[in-house]
């Protein structure tokens, strides 16, 4: 079909055909844990807490205290069991 006879709807479908499969990987390409998480440096040393928000995509790689995002302030969990459930993310050297 030539561009001259292609409708706008058909053109839109053609141009956006691969986007749906591409976008999910761009939301969190590093596969970071959502919220606060423990961070280990590439050398295996403790780097404190990191933070990632899936809604606004803010990422604090290490030493996150209180994070202001999405119109609110998130603080690290203080409870024993809440800290036990936190995941760990290992930083990479590129």
Secondary structure, DSSP 4 states (H G I P E B T S, - for coil): --GGG--HHHHHHHHTTTHHHHHHHHHSTT-PPSEEEEEE-TTS-EEEEEEE-TTT--EE-S---EEEETTEEEE---SHHHHHH--EEE----
